[in-house]
């Protein structure tokens, strides 16, 4: 069994009262100092090398692939996975002489509040699929002479805590987590296991809401399989992007990496750096890969220019991520819009900090922070090639895409404002930001170049996808299957179908294939998801999927075309039913004179539909007296002025709604109007 990777001793140097949720290991740059602040650094956190590698999950413990739709004993039938945490209040040494946390940071009330905060954060970020619950709190003591090796402390408590329930990695596949909160600061180090359907966490930062909880949120992300989120700049004044193989973790002294990545350099992702009081959300890449985000637009149409509205990532509706694929290089870019609202309300980018910059070899500078809270920002993100391990998602990074205010192309920001654009390596894709409106979204135009014609110079190929095997040797055949957890859903309902693809080798071994699966719906690409360690990937249909028959297919693309072949599944069908509306009406007055124009309020609503549209018809005594086209701006409610009635009497007033392609028709109850 491989030994744990223990954290290094390097402390993250924190300025402006900042707390690093991913500190820097040997050979990677630390965060630059701020030019000016109003706070004094009072706390440092060491998360250097905080990812602990564990053995692969034993097959005997594996009930489902790592996804958001587990169906284990710790899961419900609604796609919610219960993650149970057990907290060990740990005295590493006999005297706890390094007890800088204090009892108030590890008492029962503080621990319960910390777990509640973890639940609330991950419940929101996972689109209500990760449910963290407290399984128990106990006191443990190791009696060691020092806490200089927190890795040894976690080894020790894991063997005995909660009657040995976590010994020998027995938590794997159970969705149970051991959190060791040491009474000693232990160098303020923290680390956690990565992936494995459960996990272990050690933290010397207590459970307080300011420092302790953000650390636990980060480490629990590792338990869920997330790697770090960084930032990258390519060392060129003309090309702001590179091939997948051009990106790697490197410091400013490294002249061999064309596009150096600062491992924890993303301030807008909990898996990167965060500052005091900030709990940024997961990026759209992380959420898409995990299946937490289903409303993702996709564009890979060569020779096209299309306009998209990307809703704020912190919102709950609209297309909150745009996935753009360069058809020539195969590079995938995630476009997201971040605003100071909802889960991003504490995002440090909008926290009033001055610009923070770090350098790369050759005089290049990458800057973050200091973004406009009034407009928000667009970010372009990628995954780091080769960073995914067994049972984990790949590391991610945000690109430095635009010159800063000095208009110096060697000094770039990790954001785009309205009027700015980004062109990828080889000029196959250009993403231009047209406008930024936090209430509705970022309007972006995506232009994808047409393929080269015969005789033209070939476009650059992405070296990361080039075959690495022997020439002339065919790859192993693969088989891709596709299954649905439900055959139907209703437009607007949050109970939606999830398609799970499985790609395996067709050599009789049944081993998992390696690569990614592209899901298509009615012939249109909707999502590309990396296979997990078990050869599976999932796609959840959005609640806004159009009513009718939806044919879903899955196509597997190998990571190494010389080792494995592509394959596709047959189609599976999801029937999307129209939403059932509620139509209500009321009269401003039930008795009017012949000289009066009656007022009728009509309200149309449907679950999951914020602004129904369609035609309203009002009848009096069976005769149509009013028609009205309901616009989305009315949010489903309108006051209609009816015509005057020439004759006195009692009239039956009935309002009806014609429906749309996604909403069924409906009729309100009859009302009685008396005309005098």
C-alpha positions as CSV (number, residue, x, y, z in Angstrom):
1,X,0.0,0.0,0.0
2,X,1.6,3.3,-1.0
3,X,2.5,5.7,1.8
4,X,0.7,8.9,2.4
5,X,2.1,12.0,0.8
6,X,2.8,14.3,3.7
7,X,2.7,18.0,3.4
8,X,5.9,20.0,3.1
9,X,6.9,22.5,5.7
10,X,6.8,25.6,3.5
11,X,4.4,28.2,4.9
12,X,2.3,30.2,2.6
13,X,3.2,33.8,3.1
14,X,-0.1,35.7,3.5
15,X,-0.5,39.4,3.1
16,X,-3.5,41.7,3.7
17,X,-4.9,39.3,6.3
18,X,-5.2,36.6,3.6
19,X,-5.7,33.0,4.2
20,X,-4.3,30.6,1.5
21,X,-6.6,27.7,0.9
22,X,-4.0,26.1,-1.3
23,X,-0.5,26.9,-0.2
24,X,2.5,26.5,-2.5
25,X,4.7,23.5,-2.5
26,X,8.4,23.3,-3.4
27,X,9.1,24.7,-6.8
28,X,6.0,26.8,-7.2
29,X,5.6,30.5,-6.7
30,X,3.8,32.0,-3.8
31,X,1.3,34.8,-3.9
32,X,2.7,38.3,-4.5
33,X,2.4,40.9,-1.8
34,X,-0.4,43.5,-2.1
35,X,0.5,47.1,-2.7
36,X,-1.7,48.4,0.1
37,X,-4.1,47.0,2.5
38,X,-6.0,47.9,5.6
39,X,-5.6,44.6,7.4
40,X,-2.6,43.1,9.2
41,X,-1.7,39.5,8.6
42,X,-2.8,37.5,11.7
43,X,-3.0,34.0,10.5
44,X,-1.1,31.7,8.1
45,X,-2.2,28.4,6.7
46,X,0.0,25.8,5.2
47,X,-1.6,23.7,2.6
48,X,1.5,23.0,0.6
49,X,1.2,19.5,-1.0
50,X,-2.2,19.1,0.7
51,X,-3.4,16.4,-1.7
52,X,-2.9,12.9,-0.1
53,X,-2.7,10.0,-2.6
54,X,-4.6,6.9,-1.6
55,X,-4.9,3.4,-3.1
56,X,-7.6,2.8,-5.7
57,X,-11.0,2.0,-4.4
58,X,-11.3,-1.8,-3.9
59,X,-13.9,-3.3,-6.3
60,X,-15.6,-5.0,-3.3
61,X,-16.4,-1.5,-1.9
62,X,-17.4,0.2,-5.1
63,X,-21.2,0.4,-5.6
64,X,-21.3,3.2,-8.1
65,X,-18.9,5.5,-10.1
66,X,-18.0,8.8,-8.5
67,X,-20.8,11.0,-9.7
68,X,-23.7,13.0,-8.3
69,X,-26.2,10.2,-8.7
70,X,-24.9,7.5,-6.4
71,X,-27.4,4.9,-5.3
72,X,-25.7,3.4,-2.3
73,X,-26.9,3.0,1.2
74,X,-25.7,6.5,1.9
75,X,-27.8,7.9,-1.0
76,X,-31.4,8.7,-1.7
77,X,-33.4,7.9,-4.8
78,X,-33.5,11.5,-5.7
79,X,-29.8,11.7,-6.8
80,X,-28.6,13.1,-3.4
81,X,-25.5,11.6,-2.0
82,X,-25.1,11.7,1.8
83,X,-21.5,12.4,2.9
84,X,-21.2,11.7,6.6
85,X,-18.4,13.4,8.5
86,X,-16.9,12.2,11.8
87,X,-14.9,14.7,13.7
88,X,-12.0,13.8,15.9
89,X,-11.0,16.5,18.4
90,X,-7.4,15.5,18.5
91,X,-4.7,16.2,21.2
92,X,-1.6,15.2,19.2
93,X,0.8,15.8,22.2
94,X,0.3,15.2,25.9
95,X,0.7,18.8,26.9
96,X,-0.8,20.4,23.8
97,X,1.8,23.1,24.3
98,X,1.3,24.3,20.7
99,X,-2.4,24.8,21.5
100,X,-2.8,28.1,19.6
101,X,-6.3,27.2,18.4
102,X,-7.9,27.4,21.8
103,X,-10.8,25.3,23.2
104,X,-13.3,27.7,21.7
105,X,-12.2,26.8,18.1
106,X,-12.7,23.0,18.6
107,X,-15.6,22.9,21.1
108,X,-18.8,21.0,20.1
109,X,-20.7,24.2,19.2
110,X,-18.0,25.4,16.9
111,X,-17.6,22.0,15.2
112,X,-21.3,21.7,14.7
113,X,-21.5,25.2,13.2
114,X,-18.5,24.3,10.9
115,X,-20.1,21.1,9.6
116,X,-23.4,23.1,9.0
117,X,-21.4,25.6,7.0
118,X,-19.8,22.8,5.0
119,X,-23.2,21.4,4.3
120,X,-24.6,24.7,3.1
121,X,-21.7,25.4,0.9
122,X,-21.5,22.1,-0.9
123,X,-25.2,21.7,-1.0
124,X,-25.4,24.8,-3.1
125,X,-22.3,24.2,-5.2
126,X,-23.4,20.6,-6.1
127,X,-26.9,21.8,-7.2
128,X,-28.4,20.1,-4.1
129,X,-26.8,16.7,-4.7
130,X,-24.1,16.6,-1.9
131,X,-25.6,16.4,1.5
132,X,-23.0,16.6,4.3
133,X,-24.2,15.3,7.7
134,X,-22.4,15.1,11.1
135,X,-22.0,11.5,12.2
136,X,-20.3,12.1,15.5
137,X,-17.7,14.0,17.5
138,X,-15.2,12.3,19.8
139,X,-12.0,13.2,21.7
140,X,-8.8,11.4,20.8
141,X,-5.3,11.6,22.1
142,X,-2.1,10.3,20.6
143,X,0.5,11.2,23.3
144,X,3.2,12.2,20.8
145,X,6.1,14.4,21.8
146,X,5.6,16.8,18.9
147,X,3.2,17.8,16.2
148,X,6.0,18.5,13.6
149,X,4.6,15.7,11.4
150,X,0.8,16.1,11.0
151,X,0.8,13.3,8.5
152,X,1.9,10.9,11.2
153,X,-0.8,12.3,13.4
154,X,-3.5,11.6,10.8
155,X,-2.0,8.1,10.3
156,X,-2.3,7.5,14.1
157,X,-5.8,8.8,14.6
158,X,-7.2,7.1,11.5
159,X,-6.2,3.7,13.0
160,X,-8.2,4.2,16.2
161,X,-10.8,6.9,15.8
162,X,-14.5,5.8,16.0
163,X,-13.6,2.3,16.9
164,X,-11.2,1.9,14.0
165,X,-13.9,2.6,11.4
166,X,-11.3,4.5,9.2
167,X,-8.3,2.2,9.6
168,X,-6.6,0.9,6.5
169,X,-8.6,3.2,4.2
170,X,-11.8,1.3,5.1
171,X,-13.7,4.5,4.4
172,X,-13.2,4.1,0.6
173,X,-16.5,3.6,-1.2
174,X,-18.6,4.5,1.9
175,X,-19.0,8.3,1.5
176,X,-17.8,8.6,5.1
177,X,-15.1,11.2,6.1
178,X,-12.8,11.5,9.1
179,X,-11.9,15.1,10.0
180,X,-9.1,15.4,12.5
181,X,-9.2,18.9,14.1
182,X,-6.1,19.2,16.2
183,X,-6.0,21.2,19.4
184,X,-2.4,22.1,18.5
185,X,-1.9,24.4,15.5
186,X,0.7,21.9,14.1
187,X,2.2,24.6,11.9
188,X,-1.3,25.5,10.7
189,X,-1.0,22.7,8.2
190,X,-4.0,21.0,6.5
191,X,-4.4,18.3,3.9
192,X,-6.9,15.8,2.7
193,X,-7.2,12.6,0.6
194,X,-8.3,13.0,-3.0
195,X,-11.2,11.0,-4.3
196,X,-12.2,7.5,-3.2
197,X,-15.9,8.1,-2.3
198,X,-15.0,9.1,1.2
199,X,-11.9,10.6,2.8
200,X,-9.6,11.9,5.6
201,X,-8.9,15.5,6.5
202,X,-6.4,16.9,8.9
203,X,-6.4,20.6,9.9
204,X,-4.5,22.6,12.5
205,X,-6.8,25.6,11.9
206,X,-9.7,24.8,14.1
207,X,-13.3,25.2,13.1
208,X,-13.9,28.9,13.3
209,X,-15.9,30.5,10.5
210,X,-13.1,33.0,9.4
211,X,-10.2,30.6,8.8
212,X,-11.1,27.1,9.8
213,X,-14.2,26.6,7.7
214,X,-12.7,27.8,4.4
215,X,-9.8,25.4,4.9
216,X,-12.3,22.5,5.5
217,X,-14.3,23.5,2.4
218,X,-11.1,23.3,0.4
219,X,-10.0,19.9,1.8
220,X,-13.5,18.4,1.5
221,X,-13.3,19.4,-2.1
222,X,-10.3,17.1,-2.4
223,X,-12.3,14.3,-0.8
224,X,-14.9,14.8,-3.5
225,X,-12.1,14.3,-6.1
226,X,-11.3,18.0,-7.0
227,X,-7.8,19.0,-7.7
228,X,-6.4,22.6,-7.5
229,X,-7.5,25.6,-9.5
230,X,-4.7,27.8,-10.7
231,X,-4.0,30.6,-13.1
232,X,-1.8,30.7,-16.2
233,X,0.0,33.1,-18.5
234,X,1.7,32.2,-21.8
235,X,5.1,33.8,-22.3
236,X,4.3,35.6,-25.5
237,X,3.1,39.1,-26.4
238,X,1.1,37.9,-29.4
239,X,-0.2,34.4,-28.4
240,X,-2.2,34.4,-25.2
241,X,-2.8,30.7,-25.3
242,X,-0.9,27.5,-26.0
243,X,-1.3,23.8,-26.8
244,X,-2.3,21.6,-23.9
245,X,1.2,20.3,-23.5
246,X,2.5,23.9,-23.2
247,X,0.9,24.3,-19.7
248,X,2.6,23.1,-16.5
249,X,3.2,24.1,-13.0
250,X,6.3,26.3,-12.9
251,X,7.8,29.3,-11.0
252,X,9.2,32.5,-12.4
253,X,12.7,31.0,-12.7
254,X,11.6,28.3,-15.0
255,X,12.4,29.1,-18.7
256,X,11.4,25.7,-20.1
257,X,7.6,26.0,-19.7
258,X,5.9,28.1,-22.3
259,X,2.7,28.7,-20.3
260,X,3.5,28.4,-16.5
261,X,0.6,27.7,-14.2
262,X,0.4,29.0,-10.6
263,X,-1.1,25.9,-8.9
264,X,-3.4,27.7,-6.5
265,X,-3.6,31.0,-8.4
266,X,-7.4,31.1,-8.9
267,X,-9.0,33.5,-6.3
268,X,-12.5,32.7,-7.5
269,X,-12.5,29.0,-6.8
270,X,-12.5,27.3,-3.4
271,X,-9.9,24.9,-4.8
272,X,-7.4,27.8,-5.2
273,X,-6.5,30.7,-3.0
274,X,-9.1,32.6,-1.0
275,X,-8.7,35.6,1.2
276,X,-10.0,36.2,4.7
277,X,-13.8,36.0,4.8
278,X,-14.1,34.8,1.2
279,X,-15.7,31.5,0.2
280,X,-15.7,31.5,-3.6
281,X,-17.7,29.0,-5.5
282,X,-16.4,26.2,-7.7
283,X,-15.6,27.3,-11.3
284,X,-17.8,26.3,-14.1
285,X,-15.2,23.7,-15.2
286,X,-15.2,21.9,-11.8
287,X,-19.0,22.0,-11.6
288,X,-19.4,20.7,-15.2
289,X,-16.9,17.9,-14.8
290,X,-18.6,16.8,-11.6
291,X,-22.1,16.9,-13.1
292,X,-23.2,19.7,-10.7
293,X,-23.9,22.0,-13.6
294,X,-26.2,20.8,-16.4
295,X,-27.2,24.1,-18.1
296,X,-24.1,24.3,-20.2
297,X,-24.2,25.6,-23.8
298,X,-21.7,24.0,-26.2
299,X,-20.3,25.4,-29.5
300,X,-17.9,23.5,-31.8
301,X,-19.4,24.5,-35.2
302,X,-16.6,25.2,-37.6
303,X,-17.0,28.3,-39.9
304,X,-19.7,29.9,-37.6
305,X,-20.2,33.0,-35.5
306,X,-22.8,32.7,-32.8
307,X,-23.9,34.9,-30.0
308,X,-24.6,33.5,-26.5
309,X,-25.9,34.9,-23.2
310,X,-24.0,33.4,-20.3
311,X,-25.9,33.7,-17.1
312,X,-24.1,34.5,-13.9
313,X,-22.5,31.3,-12.5
314,X,-23.9,32.2,-9.0
315,X,-27.4,32.2,-10.4
316,X,-29.9,29.4,-10.6
317,X,-31.2,29.6,-14.1
318,X,-30.1,30.2,-17.7
319,X,-27.0,28.8,-19.4
320,X,-24.4,29.4,-16.7
321,X,-21.4,28.1,-18.7
322,X,-20.3,28.0,-22.3
323,X,-18.1,25.2,-23.5
324,X,-16.3,26.1,-26.7
325,X,-14.2,23.5,-28.6
326,X,-11.6,24.3,-31.3
327,X,-12.4,21.7,-34.0
328,X,-8.8,21.8,-35.2
329,X,-6.8,21.5,-32.0
330,X,-9.5,19.9,-29.9
331,X,-8.8,22.3,-27.1
332,X,-11.8,23.0,-24.9
333,X,-12.5,26.4,-23.3
334,X,-15.0,27.1,-20.6
335,X,-16.5,30.6,-20.6
336,X,-18.1,31.8,-17.3
337,X,-19.5,35.0,-16.0
338,X,-18.7,35.8,-12.3
339,X,-20.6,38.5,-10.4
340,X,-20.8,39.7,-6.8
341,X,-24.0,37.9,-5.9
342,X,-25.3,34.6,-4.4
343,X,-22.5,32.1,-3.9
344,X,-20.0,34.6,-5.3
345,X,-21.0,37.4,-3.0
346,X,-17.7,37.0,-1.0
347,X,-15.5,36.3,-4.1
348,X,-12.2,38.1,-3.4
349,X,-12.1,39.4,-7.0
350,X,-14.9,41.8,-6.0
351,X,-13.7,42.4,-2.4
352,X,-12.0,45.7,-2.9
353,X,-8.5,44.4,-2.9
354,X,-5.8,46.0,-5.0
355,X,-4.5,44.2,-8.0
356,X,-2.3,41.2,-7.1
357,X,0.3,40.2,-9.6
358,X,2.9,37.4,-10.0
359,X,5.7,37.1,-12.5
360,X,6.7,34.5,-15.1
361,X,10.1,34.0,-16.7
362,X,11.0,36.5,-19.3
363,X,9.3,39.6,-17.8
364,X,5.7,38.5,-18.1
365,X,3.2,39.4,-15.4
366,X,-0.2,37.9,-14.5
367,X,-2.6,39.8,-12.4
368,X,-5.8,39.0,-10.5
369,X,-8.1,40.8,-8.0
370,X,-9.5,44.3,-8.2
371,X,-12.3,43.4,-10.5
372,X,-15.4,45.6,-11.0
373,X,-18.2,44.5,-8.7
374,X,-20.7,46.6,-10.7
375,X,-20.2,44.7,-14.0
376,X,-18.7,41.4,-13.1
377,X,-16.1,39.6,-15.3
378,X,-15.9,36.9,-17.9
379,X,-13.2,34.2,-17.4
380,X,-11.8,31.7,-19.8
381,X,-10.8,28.4,-18.3
382,X,-9.1,25.1,-19.2
383,X,-8.2,21.8,-17.7
384,X,-4.5,20.9,-17.1
385,X,-3.5,18.0,-19.3
386,X,-2.3,14.9,-17.4
387,X,-3.4,16.1,-14.0
388,X,-6.4,13.8,-13.4
389,X,-5.5,10.6,-11.4
390,X,-7.5,7.6,-10.6
391,X,-10.9,8.7,-9.1
392,X,-10.2,12.5,-9.5
393,X,-11.1,15.3,-11.8
394,X,-8.4,17.2,-13.6
395,X,-6.8,20.4,-12.2
396,X,-8.1,23.6,-13.8
397,X,-6.7,27.1,-14.5
398,X,-8.0,30.5,-15.5
399,X,-6.1,32.1,-18.4
400,X,-4.6,35.5,-18.4
401,X,-6.4,36.7,-21.5
402,X,-6.3,40.5,-21.8
403,X,-3.7,43.3,-21.3
404,X,-4.2,45.2,-18.1
405,X,-5.0,48.9,-17.9
406,X,-1.5,49.8,-19.1
407,X,-2.3,48.0,-22.4
408,X,1.0,46.1,-22.1
409,X,0.6,42.6,-23.7
410,X,3.3,41.2,-21.4
411,X,1.2,42.2,-18.4
412,X,-2.2,40.5,-18.5
413,X,-5.3,40.1,-16.4
414,X,-7.3,36.8,-15.8
415,X,-10.6,38.4,-16.8
416,X,-12.4,40.0,-19.7
417,X,-14.6,43.1,-19.7
418,X,-17.1,44.3,-22.3
419,X,-15.2,45.2,-25.5
420,X,-12.4,42.8,-24.9
421,X,-11.8,39.5,-26.6
422,X,-9.6,36.3,-26.5
423,X,-8.2,34.3,-29.5
424,X,-6.9,30.8,-28.9
425,X,-3.7,29.2,-30.1
426,X,-3.8,28.9,-33.9
427,X,-6.6,31.5,-34.2
428,X,-9.3,28.8,-34.4
429,X,-11.6,30.4,-31.8
430,X,-12.3,34.0,-30.9
431,X,-14.5,34.9,-27.9
432,X,-15.6,38.5,-27.8
433,X,-17.4,40.0,-24.8
434,X,-20.2,42.4,-26.0
435,X,-21.8,43.4,-22.8
436,X,-22.0,42.6,-19.0
437,X,-25.2,42.8,-17.2
438,X,-25.3,41.1,-13.8
439,X,-29.1,40.9,-13.8
440,X,-29.3,39.0,-17.1
441,X,-25.9,37.8,-18.2
442,X,-22.8,38.3,-20.3
443,X,-23.4,38.5,-24.0
444,X,-20.5,36.9,-25.9
445,X,-19.8,36.2,-29.5
446,X,-18.0,33.0,-30.5
447,X,-16.3,32.8,-33.9
448,X,-14.9,29.4,-34.9
449,X,-12.7,29.3,-38.0
450,X,-13.7,27.2,-41.0
451,X,-11.5,24.1,-41.6
452,X,-8.5,24.4,-43.8
453,X,-9.1,23.6,-47.5
454,X,-6.9,21.1,-49.4
455,X,-3.6,22.7,-50.3
456,X,-3.7,25.1,-47.5
457,X,-1.1,25.1,-44.7
458,X,-2.2,22.6,-42.0
459,X,-3.5,24.0,-38.8
460,X,-1.5,23.3,-35.7
461,X,-2.3,20.0,-34.0
462,X,-2.7,19.6,-30.3
463,X,0.3,17.6,-29.2
464,X,-1.6,16.3,-26.2
465,X,-4.0,14.2,-28.4
466,X,-1.4,12.9,-30.8
467,X,-0.8,9.2,-30.8
468,X,2.1,8.2,-28.7
469,X,2.2,4.5,-29.5
470,X,4.2,2.7,-32.3
471,X,3.4,3.6,-35.9
472,X,1.1,1.1,-37.6
473,X,-0.2,-0.5,-34.4
474,X,-3.9,-0.2,-34.0
475,X,-5.5,0.7,-30.7
476,X,-7.6,-1.7,-28.6
477,X,-11.3,-1.5,-29.6
478,X,-13.7,0.0,-27.2
479,X,-17.4,-0.3,-26.5
480,X,-19.6,2.6,-25.3
481,X,-23.0,2.0,-23.7
482,X,-25.6,4.5,-22.5
483,X,-28.2,4.2,-19.8
484,X,-30.8,6.6,-18.4
485,X,-32.1,6.7,-14.8
486,X,-35.6,7.8,-16.0
487,X,-37.4,7.7,-19.3
488,X,-39.3,11.0,-18.9
489,X,-39.2,14.4,-17.3
490,X,-41.3,17.5,-17.3
491,X,-40.3,20.9,-18.7
492,X,-39.2,23.2,-15.8
493,X,-39.0,20.5,-13.2
494,X,-35.8,20.0,-11.3
495,X,-36.3,16.2,-11.4
496,X,-34.5,15.5,-14.6
497,X,-33.0,12.5,-16.4
498,X,-29.3,11.6,-16.0
499,X,-27.6,9.8,-18.9
500,X,-24.6,7.7,-17.8
501,X,-22.1,6.4,-20.4
502,X,-19.7,3.6,-19.8
503,X,-16.7,3.1,-22.1
504,X,-14.8,-0.2,-21.7
505,X,-12.2,-2.1,-23.6
506,X,-13.6,-4.7,-26.0
507,X,-10.8,-7.2,-25.5
508,X,-12.8,-9.2,-23.0
509,X,-11.1,-7.7,-19.9
510,X,-13.9,-5.3,-19.2
511,X,-11.3,-2.7,-18.1
512,X,-12.2,1.0,-18.2
513,X,-11.3,3.0,-21.2
514,X,-9.4,6.3,-20.8
515,X,-10.6,9.6,-22.4
516,X,-13.8,11.6,-22.6
517,X,-17.4,11.1,-23.7
518,X,-19.3,13.7,-25.7
519,X,-23.0,13.7,-25.2
520,X,-25.3,14.8,-27.9
521,X,-29.0,15.5,-27.8
522,X,-31.0,15.3,-31.0
523,X,-27.8,15.5,-32.9
524,X,-26.4,18.6,-31.1
525,X,-23.4,18.3,-28.8
526,X,-24.3,19.4,-25.3
527,X,-21.5,18.3,-23.1
528,X,-18.1,16.7,-23.0
529,X,-17.2,14.9,-19.8
530,X,-13.9,13.2,-18.8
531,X,-14.3,9.5,-17.9
532,X,-13.8,8.7,-14.2
533,X,-11.5,5.9,-13.0
534,X,-14.2,3.4,-13.8
535,X,-14.8,4.4,-17.4
536,X,-18.0,6.3,-16.7
537,X,-19.3,9.8,-17.3
538,X,-22.7,11.3,-16.7
539,X,-24.8,14.1,-18.2
540,X,-27.8,15.5,-16.5
541,X,-30.5,17.0,-18.8
542,X,-31.3,20.6,-18.0
543,X,-34.8,21.4,-16.6
544,X,-35.2,23.7,-19.6
545,X,-34.8,20.8,-22.1
546,X,-37.5,21.4,-24.8
547,X,-40.7,19.3,-24.6
548,X,-40.9,16.4,-27.0
549,X,-38.7,13.4,-27.8
550,X,-35.0,13.9,-27.0
551,X,-32.6,11.3,-28.4
552,X,-29.4,11.1,-26.4
553,X,-26.2,9.6,-27.7
554,X,-22.7,9.2,-26.3
555,X,-19.4,9.2,-28.3
556,X,-16.1,8.1,-26.7
557,X,-12.8,9.8,-27.7
558,X,-9.7,8.1,-26.3
559,X,-7.0,10.1,-24.6
560,X,-4.4,8.2,-26.7
561,X,-5.6,7.3,-30.2
562,X,-2.8,4.8,-30.6
563,X,-3.9,2.8,-27.5
564,X,-7.7,2.8,-27.8
565,X,-10.2,3.4,-30.5
566,X,-13.3,5.7,-30.5
567,X,-16.7,4.2,-30.1
568,X,-20.3,5.4,-29.9
569,X,-23.4,4.2,-28.1
570,X,-26.9,3.7,-29.6
571,X,-29.4,6.4,-28.9
572,X,-31.7,6.4,-25.8
573,X,-34.9,8.4,-25.7
574,X,-36.1,10.8,-23.0
575,X,-39.7,12.1,-23.3
576,X,-40.0,15.6,-22.0
577,X,-43.6,16.5,-21.1
578,X,-45.0,19.9,-21.3
579,X,-45.3,21.8,-18.0
580,X,-48.8,21.9,-16.6
581,X,-49.9,25.6,-16.1
582,X,-52.0,27.1,-13.4
583,X,-54.3,29.8,-14.8
584,X,-56.1,32.1,-12.4
585,X,-58.3,35.2,-13.0
586,X,-60.0,37.8,-10.9
587,X,-62.3,40.7,-11.6
588,X,-61.5,44.1,-10.1
589,X,-65.2,44.6,-9.6
590,X,-67.9,41.9,-10.0
591,X,-70.6,44.5,-10.7
592,X,-70.2,47.3,-13.2
593,X,-72.3,49.7,-15.3
594,X,-72.6,49.6,-19.1
595,X,-70.4,52.7,-19.3
596,X,-67.5,50.9,-17.4
597,X,-64.7,48.9,-18.9
598,X,-64.2,45.9,-16.6
599,X,-60.7,45.0,-15.4
600,X,-59.6,41.4,-15.4
601,X,-56.4,40.1,-13.9
602,X,-55.0,36.9,-15.4
603,X,-52.1,35.0,-13.9
604,X,-50.3,32.1,-15.6
605,X,-47.7,30.1,-13.7
606,X,-45.8,26.8,-14.2
607,X,-43.2,25.1,-12.1
608,X,-39.7,26.1,-13.2
609,X,-41.0,28.7,-15.7
610,X,-40.3,32.3,-14.5
611,X,-41.9,34.1,-17.4
612,X,-44.6,32.2,-19.3
613,X,-45.5,33.5,-22.8
614,X,-48.4,32.7,-25.1
615,X,-51.9,33.8,-26.1
616,X,-54.7,34.6,-23.6
617,X,-58.3,34.5,-24.6
618,X,-61.2,35.9,-22.6
619,X,-64.8,34.9,-23.4
620,X,-68.1,36.3,-22.1
621,X,-71.0,33.9,-22.3
622,X,-69.0,31.7,-24.7
623,X,-68.1,34.6,-27.1
624,X,-64.6,35.8,-27.5
625,X,-64.3,39.4,-26.3
626,X,-60.5,39.8,-25.8
627,X,-57.2,38.2,-27.0
628,X,-53.8,39.1,-25.7
629,X,-50.3,38.0,-26.4
630,X,-48.5,37.5,-23.1
631,X,-44.9,38.8,-23.3
632,X,-42.1,37.5,-21.0
633,X,-41.8,40.9,-19.5
634,X,-45.1,40.5,-17.7
635,X,-43.8,37.5,-15.7
636,X,-47.1,35.7,-16.3
637,X,-49.4,38.3,-14.9
638,X,-51.4,41.0,-16.7
639,X,-54.4,43.2,-16.1
640,X,-56.7,43.3,-19.1
641,X,-59.2,46.0,-19.9
642,X,-62.3,44.3,-21.3
643,X,-64.7,46.1,-23.7
644,X,-67.9,47.7,-22.4
645,X,-71.0,45.6,-22.3
646,X,-74.0,47.0,-24.3
647,X,-76.6,45.0,-22.4
648,X,-77.3,44.5,-18.8
649,X,-77.3,41.1,-17.3
650,X,-75.1,38.4,-15.8
651,X,-72.1,37.1,-17.8
652,X,-69.9,34.1,-17.4
653,X,-66.3,35.4,-17.8
654,X,-63.7,32.7,-18.6
655,X,-60.0,33.2,-19.3
656,X,-57.9,30.6,-21.1
657,X,-54.3,30.2,-22.0
658,X,-53.3,28.6,-25.3
659,X,-49.9,27.3,-24.1
660,X,-46.6,27.0,-25.9
661,X,-44.3,24.3,-27.3
662,X,-43.2,23.7,-23.7
663,X,-46.3,24.6,-21.6
664,X,-49.7,23.0,-22.0
665,X,-52.9,25.0,-22.4
666,X,-55.1,25.8,-19.4
667,X,-58.3,27.5,-18.4
668,X,-59.2,29.6,-15.3
669,X,-62.4,29.1,-13.3
670,X,-65.4,30.9,-14.6
671,X,-66.3,34.2,-13.0
672,X,-69.6,36.0,-12.9
673,X,-69.8,39.6,-14.0
674,X,-73.0,41.6,-13.4
675,X,-73.6,44.5,-15.8
676,X,-76.2,47.0,-14.6
